[in-house]
């Protein structure tokens, strides 16, 4: 399984997100290739369809949003919303569910 983590240098949530992905992949015994994808500037953000740092794609699909939900890509921090809360990290439960779905 291919998992990409998109980020920009200096993102405080990048390393905790990598750790979370690695933990879940290990717990679920998934054979995965985890790749870090550095986004360097706004042009790069547009070309990579960057939704903010950090963003996770499993098998090419963002864990939260469909491509057609967004009309603008840019350099920004990613904010995840779940259970009425906001966080710079994805929900462990959502990520776990998306990994399991990707196995099917």
C-alpha positions as CSV (number, residue, x, y, z in Angstrom):
1,X,0.0,0.0,0.0
2,X,1.3,3.4,-0.9
3,X,0.9,6.1,1.7
4,X,2.1,9.7,1.1
5,X,2.5,12.4,3.7
6,X,2.6,15.9,2.2
7,X,4.2,18.6,4.3
8,X,6.3,21.8,4.2
9,X,9.5,22.4,6.1
10,X,8.9,23.6,9.6
11,X,5.5,22.1,10.0
12,X,5.1,21.2,13.7
13,X,2.6,18.5,13.0
14,X,4.5,16.6,10.3
15,X,6.6,14.4,12.6
16,X,3.8,13.5,14.9
17,X,1.7,12.6,11.8
18,X,4.5,10.3,10.5
19,X,4.7,8.6,13.9
20,X,0.9,8.1,13.9
21,X,0.9,6.6,10.4
22,X,3.8,4.3,11.3
23,X,2.1,3.2,14.5
24,X,-1.2,2.3,12.8
25,X,0.5,0.6,9.9
26,X,2.4,-1.5,12.4
27,X,-0.7,-2.3,14.6
28,X,-2.7,-3.3,11.5
29,X,0.2,-5.3,10.0
30,X,0.0,-3.5,6.7
31,X,2.7,-3.8,4.2
32,X,3.1,-0.2,3.3
33,X,5.5,2.2,1.5
34,X,5.4,5.5,3.4
35,X,6.7,8.4,1.5
36,X,7.3,12.0,2.7
37,X,6.5,14.6,0.0
38,X,8.0,18.0,0.6
39,X,6.0,20.9,-0.8
40,X,8.4,23.8,-1.5
41,X,6.2,26.8,-2.6
42,X,2.8,27.8,-4.0
43,X,3.5,26.6,-7.5
44,X,4.6,23.2,-6.1
45,X,1.4,23.2,-3.9
46,X,-0.8,23.7,-6.9
47,X,1.0,21.0,-9.0
48,X,0.8,18.5,-6.1
49,X,-2.8,19.4,-5.2
50,X,-1.6,20.3,-1.7
51,X,-4.4,20.7,0.9
52,X,-2.1,21.8,3.7
53,X,0.5,20.4,6.0
54,X,0.4,17.6,6.9
55,X,-1.8,15.8,4.4
56,X,-2.1,12.1,4.0
57,X,-3.0,10.2,0.9
58,X,-3.6,6.5,0.9
59,X,-3.4,4.9,-2.6
60,X,-3.5,8.5,-4.0
61,X,-6.7,9.6,-2.1
62,X,-6.7,12.2,0.6
63,X,-8.0,10.7,3.9
64,X,-10.6,13.4,4.4
65,X,-11.5,15.3,1.2
66,X,-12.3,14.5,-2.3
67,X,-10.4,16.5,-4.9
68,X,-13.5,18.1,-6.3
69,X,-14.3,19.6,-2.8
70,X,-11.5,22.1,-3.1
71,X,-10.9,24.7,-5.7
72,X,-7.6,26.2,-4.3
73,X,-4.3,24.7,-3.3
74,X,-1.7,26.6,-1.4
75,X,0.9,26.6,1.3
76,X,-0.9,26.5,4.6
77,X,-1.3,24.5,7.8
78,X,-3.9,21.7,7.6
79,X,-6.6,21.7,10.2
80,X,-8.6,18.5,10.7
81,X,-12.0,18.6,12.2
82,X,-13.6,15.6,14.1
83,X,-16.0,15.3,16.9
84,X,-16.5,19.1,17.0
85,X,-12.8,19.6,17.6
86,X,-10.0,21.0,15.5
87,X,-6.5,19.7,15.3
88,X,-3.3,19.9,13.2
89,X,-3.2,16.1,13.4
90,X,-5.6,13.7,11.8
91,X,-7.9,11.7,13.9
92,X,-6.4,8.3,14.9
93,X,-9.8,6.7,14.4
94,X,-10.4,8.2,10.9
95,X,-6.9,7.3,9.8
96,X,-7.3,3.7,11.1
97,X,-10.6,3.4,9.3
98,X,-9.2,4.7,6.0
99,X,-6.3,2.3,6.2
100,X,-8.6,-0.7,6.8
101,X,-10.8,0.5,3.9
102,X,-7.8,0.7,1.6
103,X,-7.1,-3.0,2.4
104,X,-10.4,-4.1,1.0
